[in-house]
């Protein structure tokens, strides 16, 4: 259908900023939802989930989070096609920009959207869920839940290199409340995890936590102990401590 194709090219080619992109996605998604018999009023809810998630939301999860009937993946992808990329089943955009754009329009439901995402992923045991939760806890300022999550060794053993920066940002949010939760971190982190966790703490600016979480004897770590000791030394230097 060349007429429809040319119309689509003309419309998308005229988009020059994120606000216009959001308008186009909203219109397209609402139309497709109507065509498959779904309520087009959930369009903004779907966009909020995409915008405020860590790296995107799978289509099969959207229906469950919003409490609506499952949406056929091919139909939703049709709505997002040319606007948002599909990577391994995730709808992805520049989430910070999208969130800023939605917020600028007066979106007051960001906090509730994030809490719905937390509720959905809270009891899952996989790397994607851990990263989603770390992102959401940090975004809403739930330091207690964030600290509890970061005390679980499986978070570190399952993360990928690309998720490293998120954990650094998450640790950064713990700087002001480290004394309150340091005992939990120390009790729940295994010695063998310290070569991974300590550099993350330092890069996140949690110098006191790095010093406090390391026991006096780390010789059992072998050569990895030098990574831990280096992190401790950097922390002591940053805090102006002798040692």
Secondary structure, 3 states (H helix, E strand, C coil): CHHHHHHHHHHHHCCCCHHHHHHHHHHHHHHHHHHCCCCHHHHHHHHHHHHHCCCCEEHHHHHHHHCCCCCCHHHHHHHHCCCCEEECCEEECCHHHHHHHHHHCCCCCHHHHHHHHHHHHCCCCCHHHHHHHHHHHHHHCCHHHHHHHHCCHHHHHHCCHHHHHHHHHHHHCCHHHHHHHHHHHHHHCCHHHHHHHHHHHHHCCCHHHHHHHCCCCCHHHHHHHHHHHHHHHHHHHHHCCCC
